[in-house]
Amino acid sequence: MSDLEQKLIGRGCDLLDDLVYEVSEELACRTNNSGLDAQIRFLRQQGWTDAQILQAARSQSATVS
């Protein structure tokens, strides 16, 4: 267990919920503003396959139409 975990133990995981959401939103914004290549790279880093990305993209364009 890290020193930080020891300092925060017993406070509950909801203590950092808002911070995690904020950091995740910033990452998503930077990724989206960096273009298609960055978006694909990000999704692959998250474990998405090319087939999953294509399927999600097709689903999105079907709901927008």
N, CA, C and O atoms as a printed pandas DataFrame, in Angstrom:
     atom_number atom_name residue_name chain_id  residue_number  x_coord  y_coord  z_coord
0              1         N          MET        A               1    0.847   -1.168    0.000
1              2        CA          MET        A               1    0.000    0.000    0.000
2              3         C          MET        A               1    0.899    1.240    0.000
3              4         O          MET        A               1    1.880    1.317    0.740
4              5         N          SER        A               2    0.542    2.195   -0.842
5              6        CA          SER        A               2    1.356    3.410   -0.938
6              7         C          SER        A               2    1.131    4.324    0.264
7              8         O          SER        A               2    0.162    4.177    1.009
8              9         N          ASP        A               3    2.042    5.261    0.427
9             10        CA          ASP        A               3    1.936    6.243    1.507
10            11         C          ASP        A               3    0.649    7.054    1.363
11            12         O          ASP        A               3   -0.023    7.347    2.352
12            13         N          LEU        A               4    0.316    7.409    0.136
13            14        CA          LEU        A               4   -0.908    8.175   -0.109
14            15         C          LEU        A               4   -2.140    7.364    0.273
15            16         O          LEU        A               4   -3.056    7.882    0.912
16            17         N          GLU        A               5   -2.163    6.084   -0.120
17            18        CA          GLU        A               5   -3.294    5.224    0.244
18            19         C          GLU        A               5   -3.433    5.119    1.757
19            20         O          GLU        A               5   -4.546    5.142    2.282
20            21         N          GLN        A               6   -2.325    5.007    2.450
21            22        CA          GLN        A               6   -2.370    4.926    3.912
22            23         C          GLN        A               6   -2.940    6.201    4.521
23            24         O          GLN        A               6   -3.673    6.147    5.509
24            25         N          LYS        A               7   -2.607    7.345    3.934
25            26        CA          LYS        A               7   -3.120    8.614    4.444
26            27         C          LYS        A               7   -4.618    8.773    4.189
27            28         O          LYS        A               7   -5.314    9.445    4.951
28            29         N          LEU        A               8   -5.111    8.153    3.120
29            30        CA          LEU        A               8   -6.519    8.309    2.747
30            31         C          LEU        A               8   -7.397    7.151    3.204
31            32         O          LEU        A               8   -8.618    7.213    3.059
32            33         N          ILE        A               9   -6.798    6.096    3.754
33            34        CA          ILE        A               9   -7.550    4.903    4.138
34            35         C          ILE        A               9   -8.650    5.263    5.136
35            36         O          ILE        A               9   -8.455    6.072    6.044
36            37         N          GLY        A              10   -9.786    4.649    4.943
37            38        CA          GLY        A              10  -10.914    4.864    5.831
38            39         C          GLY        A              10  -11.803    6.031    5.429
39            40         O          GLY        A              10  -12.858    6.242    6.028
40            41         N          ARG        A              11  -11.397    6.778    4.439
41            42        CA          ARG        A              11  -12.198    7.930    4.017
42            43         C          ARG        A              11  -13.201    7.571    2.925
43            44         O          ARG        A              11  -14.091    8.366    2.621
44            45         N          GLY        A              12  -13.073    6.398    2.338
45            46        CA          GLY        A              12  -13.990    5.971    1.287
46            47         C          GLY        A              12  -13.521    6.424   -0.086
47            48         O          GLY        A              12  -12.898    7.475   -0.237
48            49         N          CYS        A              13  -13.834    5.608   -1.075
49            50        CA          CYS        A              13  -13.360    5.908   -2.426
50            51         C          CYS        A              13  -14.094    7.098   -3.043
51            52         O          CYS        A              13  -13.616    7.672   -4.022
52            53         N          ASP        A              14  -15.248    7.478   -2.488
53            54        CA          ASP        A              14  -15.973    8.620   -3.045
54            55         C          ASP        A              14  -15.245    9.941   -2.802
55            56         O          ASP        A              14  -15.603   10.966   -3.382
56            57         N          LEU        A              15  -14.234    9.916   -1.955
57            58        CA          LEU        A              15  -13.449   11.110   -1.656
58            59         C          LEU        A              15  -12.841   11.714   -2.921
59            60         O          LEU        A              15  -12.777   12.936   -3.058
60            61         N          LEU        A              16  -12.399   10.873   -3.833
61            62        CA          LEU        A              16  -11.714   11.339   -5.041
62            63         C          LEU        A              16  -12.585   11.265   -6.291
63            64         O          LEU        A              16  -12.097   11.525   -7.391
64            65         N          ASP        A              17  -13.865   10.916   -6.146
65            66        CA          ASP        A              17  -14.752   10.770   -7.304
66            67         C          ASP        A              17  -14.748   11.997   -8.207
67            68         O          ASP        A              17  -14.533   11.878   -9.413
68            69         N          ASP        A              18  -14.982   13.164   -7.639
69            70        CA          ASP        A              18  -15.060   14.383   -8.445
70            71         C          ASP        A              18  -13.744   14.682   -9.152
71            72         O          ASP        A              18  -13.738   15.116  -10.304
72            73         N          LEU        A              19  -12.639   14.452   -8.469
73            74        CA          LEU        A              19  -11.333   14.692   -9.080
74            75         C          LEU        A              19  -11.106   13.760  -10.267
75            76         O          LEU        A              19  -10.604   14.188  -11.306
76            77         N          VAL        A              20  -11.473   12.497  -10.118
77            78        CA          VAL        A              20  -11.309   11.530  -11.209
78            79         C          VAL        A              20  -12.154   11.950  -12.409
79            80         O          VAL        A              20  -11.684   11.899  -13.545
80            81         N          TYR        A              21  -13.401   12.366  -12.166
81            82        CA          TYR        A              21  -14.255   12.838  -13.261
82            83         C          TYR        A              21  -13.643   14.062  -13.945
83            84         O          TYR        A              21  -13.632   14.142  -15.173
84            85         N          GLU        A              22  -13.142   15.001  -13.168
85            86        CA          GLU        A              22  -12.558   16.223  -13.723
86            87         C          GLU        A              22  -11.347   15.908  -14.596
87            88         O          GLU        A              22  -11.226   16.424  -15.707
88            89         N          VAL        A              23  -10.462   15.071  -14.099
89            90        CA          VAL        A              23   -9.261   14.710  -14.857
90            91         C          VAL        A              23   -9.640   13.936  -16.117
91            92         O          VAL        A              23   -9.045   14.145  -17.174
92            93         N          SER        A              24  -10.621   13.047  -16.013
93            94        CA          SER        A              24  -11.071   12.272  -17.174
94            95         C          SER        A              24  -11.677   13.175  -18.238
95            96         O          SER        A              24  -11.428   12.983  -19.429
96            97         N          GLU        A              25  -12.468   14.157  -17.822
97            98        CA          GLU        A              25  -13.065   15.096  -18.772
98            99         C          GLU        A              25  -11.991   15.921  -19.480
99           100         O          GLU        A              25  -12.090   16.168  -20.681
100          101         N          GLU        A              26  -10.973   16.344  -18.746
101          102        CA          GLU        A              26   -9.871   17.097  -19.355
102          103         C          GLU        A              26   -9.138   16.244  -20.384
103          104         O          GLU        A              26   -8.792   16.725  -21.463
104          105         N          LEU        A              27   -8.904   14.984  -20.050
105          106        CA          LEU        A              27   -8.232   14.073  -20.975
106          107         C          LEU        A              27   -9.076   13.870  -22.228
107          108         O          LEU        A              27   -8.549   13.891  -23.340
108          109         N          ALA        A              28  -10.376   13.673  -22.058
109          110        CA          ALA        A              28  -11.271   13.487  -23.199
110          111         C          ALA        A              28  -11.282   14.729  -24.088
111          112         O          ALA        A              28  -11.257   14.618  -25.314
112          113         N          CYS        A              29  -11.318   15.889  -23.483
113          114        CA          CYS        A              29  -11.325   17.144  -24.241
114          115         C          CYS        A              29  -10.040   17.298  -25.051
115          116         O          CYS        A              29  -10.089   17.626  -26.237
116          117         N          ARG        A              30   -8.903   17.065  -24.425
117          118        CA          ARG        A              30   -7.616   17.166  -25.138
118          119         C          ARG        A              30   -7.542   16.150  -26.271
119          120         O          ARG        A              30   -7.069   16.463  -27.363
120          121         N          THR        A              31   -8.009   14.936  -26.007
121          122        CA          THR        A              31   -7.978   13.889  -27.028
122          123         C          THR        A              31   -8.864   14.268  -28.201
123          124         O          THR        A              31   -8.439   14.174  -29.353
124          125         N          ASN        A              32  -10.084   14.692  -27.925
125          126        CA          ASN        A              32  -11.011   15.059  -28.995
126          127         C          ASN        A              32  -10.508   16.251  -29.798
127          128         O          ASN        A              32  -10.699   16.301  -31.013
128          129         N          ASN        A              33   -9.872   17.205  -29.141
129          130        CA          ASN        A              33   -9.353   18.384  -29.838
130          131         C          ASN        A              33   -8.093   18.087  -30.637
131          132         O          ASN        A              33   -7.656   18.918  -31.433
132          133         N          SER        A              34   -7.508   16.920  -30.439
133          134        CA          SER        A              34   -6.272   16.552  -31.139
134          135         C          SER        A              34   -6.525   15.791  -32.431
135          136         O          SER        A              34   -5.579   15.441  -33.137
136          137         N          GLY        A              35   -7.780   15.531  -32.747
137          138        CA          GLY        A              35   -8.107   14.926  -34.030
138          139         C          GLY        A              35   -8.351   13.425  -33.985
139          140         O          GLY        A              35   -8.227   12.763  -32.954
140          141         N          LEU        A              36   -8.705   12.928  -35.169
141          142        CA          LEU        A              36   -9.103   11.531  -35.321
142          143         C          LEU        A              36   -8.000   10.558  -34.920
143          144         O          LEU        A              36   -8.268    9.558  -34.253
144          145         N          ASP        A              37   -6.769   10.841  -35.319
145          146        CA          ASP        A              37   -5.649    9.957  -34.990
146          147         C          ASP        A              37   -5.504    9.805  -33.474
147          148         O          ASP        A              37   -5.302    8.699  -32.973
148          149         N          ALA        A              38   -5.606   10.911  -32.756
149          150        CA          ALA        A              38   -5.496   10.878  -31.291
150          151         C          ALA        A              38   -6.667   10.120  -30.672
151          152         O          ALA        A              38   -6.492    9.399  -29.690
152          153         N          GLN        A              39   -7.852   10.281  -31.242
153          154        CA          GLN        A              39   -9.023    9.576  -30.728
154          155         C          GLN        A              39   -8.870    8.062  -30.891
155          156         O          GLN        A              39   -9.156    7.295  -29.971
156          157         N          ILE        A              40   -8.417    7.647  -32.069
157          158        CA          ILE        A              40   -8.215    6.217  -32.322
158          159         C          ILE        A              40   -7.132    5.667  -31.399
159          160         O          ILE        A              40   -7.299    4.597  -30.813
160          161         N          ARG        A              41   -6.036    6.388  -31.270
161          162        CA          ARG        A              41   -4.942    5.957  -30.388
162          163         C          ARG        A              41   -5.444    5.813  -28.945
163          164         O          ARG        A              41   -5.126    4.834  -28.270
164          165         N          PHE        A              42   -6.223    6.785  -28.481
165          166        CA          PHE        A              42   -6.777    6.740  -27.128
166          167         C          PHE        A              42   -7.659    5.507  -26.948
167          168         O          PHE        A              42   -7.510    4.779  -25.967
168          169         N          LEU        A              43   -8.565    5.270  -27.876
169          170        CA          LEU        A              43   -9.467    4.124  -27.748
170          171         C          LEU        A              43   -8.697    2.807  -27.761
171          172         O          LEU        A              43   -9.022    1.891  -27.006
172          173         N          ARG        A              44   -7.687    2.709  -28.608
173          174        CA          ARG        A              44   -6.849    1.502  -28.616
174          175         C          ARG        A              44   -6.130    1.330  -27.280
175          176         O          ARG        A              44   -6.017    0.211  -26.779
176          177         N          GLN        A              45   -5.645    2.420  -26.701
177          178        CA          GLN        A              45   -4.970    2.347  -25.399
178          179         C          GLN        A              45   -5.923    1.889  -24.303
179          180         O          GLN        A              45   -5.495    1.321  -23.298
180          181         N          GLN        A              46   -7.201    2.135  -24.494
181          182        CA          GLN        A              46   -8.205    1.711  -23.521
182          183         C          GLN        A              46   -8.659    0.267  -23.762
183          184         O          GLN        A              46   -9.530   -0.245  -23.059
184          185         N          GLY        A              47   -8.054   -0.380  -24.768
185          186        CA          GLY        A              47   -8.345   -1.785  -25.015
186          187         C          GLY        A              47   -9.389   -2.045  -26.088
187          188         O          GLY        A              47   -9.791   -3.190  -26.295
188          189         N          TRP        A              48   -9.829   -1.002  -26.769
189          190        CA          TRP        A              48  -10.812   -1.178  -27.832
190          191         C          TRP        A              48  -10.126   -1.758  -29.064
191          192         O          TRP        A              48   -8.995   -1.394  -29.387
192          193         N          THR        A              49  -10.817   -2.659  -29.741
193          194        CA          THR        A              49  -10.320   -3.194  -31.006
194          195         C          THR        A              49  -10.789   -2.285  -32.137
195          196         O          THR        A              49  -11.693   -1.468  -31.962
196          197         N          ASP        A              50  -10.157   -2.440  -33.301
197          198        CA          ASP        A              50  -10.585   -1.656  -34.461
198          199         C          ASP        A              50  -12.041   -1.956  -34.802
199          200         O          ASP        A              50  -12.796   -1.055  -35.168
200          201         N          ALA        A              51  -12.433   -3.219  -34.682
201          202        CA          ALA        A              51  -13.820   -3.599  -34.974
202          203         C          ALA        A              51  -14.793   -2.896  -34.025
203          204         O          ALA        A              51  -15.854   -2.440  -34.451
204          205         N          GLN        A              52  -14.441   -2.809  -32.759
205          206        CA          GLN        A              52  -15.309   -2.128  -31.789
206          207         C          GLN        A              52  -15.411   -0.635  -32.091
207          208         O          GLN        A              52  -16.484   -0.042  -31.977
208          209         N          ILE        A              53  -14.293   -0.036  -32.475
209          210        CA          ILE        A              53  -14.291    1.391  -32.806
210          211         C          ILE        A              53  -15.179    1.643  -34.017
211          212         O          ILE        A              53  -15.988    2.571  -34.017
212          213         N          LEU        A              54  -15.027    0.818  -35.048
213          214        CA          LEU        A              54  -15.852    0.974  -36.250
214          215         C          LEU        A              54  -17.332    0.787  -35.938
215          216         O          LEU        A              54  -18.172    1.545  -36.424
216          217         N          GLN        A              55  -17.651   -0.217  -35.133
217          218        CA          GLN        A              55  -19.043   -0.466  -34.774
218          219         C          GLN        A              55  -19.626    0.724  -34.006
219          220         O          GLN        A              55  -20.754    1.140  -34.273
220          221         N          ALA        A              56  -18.874    1.266  -33.066
221          222        CA          ALA        A              56  -19.343    2.420  -32.298
222          223         C          ALA        A              56  -19.511    3.641  -33.201
223          224         O          ALA        A              56  -20.471    4.397  -33.052
224          225         N          ALA        A              57  -18.581    3.835  -34.135
225          226        CA          ALA        A              57  -18.672    4.965  -35.060
226          227         C          ALA        A              57  -19.903    4.832  -35.946
227          228         O          ALA        A              57  -20.596    5.816  -36.202
228          229         N          ARG        A              58  -20.175    3.628  -36.409
229          230        CA          ARG        A              58  -21.374    3.403  -37.233
230          231         C          ARG        A              58  -22.643    3.649  -36.431
231          232         O          ARG        A              58  -23.599    4.234  -36.939
232          233         N          SER        A              59  -22.652    3.206  -35.187
233          234        CA          SER        A              59  -23.818    3.420  -34.323
234          235         C          SER        A              59  -24.045    4.909  -34.091
235          236         O          SER        A              59  -25.184    5.375  -34.117
236          237         N          GLN        A              60  -22.962    5.660  -33.864
237          238        CA          GLN        A              60  -23.073    7.106  -33.649
238          239         C          GLN        A              60  -23.622    7.807  -34.882
239          240         O          GLN        A              60  -24.491    8.672  -34.767
240          241         N          SER        A              61  -23.122    7.442  -36.064
241          242        CA          SER        A              61  -23.599    8.121  -37.267
242          243         C          SER        A              61  -25.035    7.740  -37.583
243          244         O          SER        A              61  -25.753    8.518  -38.211
244          245         N          ALA        A              62  -25.468    6.556  -37.162
245          246        CA          ALA        A              62  -26.863    6.153  -37.371
246          247         C          ALA        A              62  -27.796    6.959  -36.478
247          248         O          ALA        A              62  -28.912    7.277  -36.889
248          249         N          THR        A              63  -27.363    7.297  -35.264
249          250        CA          THR        A              63  -28.219    8.060  -34.356
250          251         C          THR        A              63  -28.229    9.542  -34.706
251          252         O          THR        A              63  -29.177   10.254  -34.375
252          253         N          VAL        A              64  -27.168   10.012  -35.380
253          254        CA          VAL        A              64  -27.101   11.419  -35.764
254          255         C          VAL        A              64  -27.956   11.676  -36.994
255          256         O          VAL        A              64  -28.541   12.750  -37.135
256          257         N          SER        A              65  -28.031   10.695  -37.885
257          258        CA          SER        A              65  -28.772   10.854  -39.146
258          259         C          SER        A              65  -30.244   11.030  -38.941
259          260         O          SER        A              65  -30.989   11.175  -39.911
